[in-house]
Amino acid sequence: MDASWKMVIKGLKSAPLPDREALISTALLEVAGAPVSVREVRKRLLLLSISAINGNLGLISVGDGALVCLISFADLVELLSGPPPTLGEVMDRARGGAAQPPRS
């Protein structure tokens, strides 16, 4: 599972930036891709769910610009409870190095 998007979110979560919320929102929107309408989701819910379990985000458009983010429970728990990445992990990822296992 490619967890690079989680590393980015964790890093932004811990960064003391005035526009942190906007940066996190933008990063999540880029990773998740275009929102899918509720009508289309009915046809694709199983595929979107499997994709989320495999570490991918999904967006569902529920009208009037409102979005629902589909994320696996395990990924959500990891994002909320896990420590931010170390500078070394970020640098390794930027250099295209091997993914480091998440720290506990």
Secondary structure, 3 states (H helix, E strand, C coil): CCCHHHHHHHHHHHCCCCCHHHHHHHHHHHHHCCCEEHHHHHHHHHHHHHHHHCCCCEEEECCCCCEEEECCHHHHHHHHHCCCCCHHHHHHHHCCCCCCCCCC
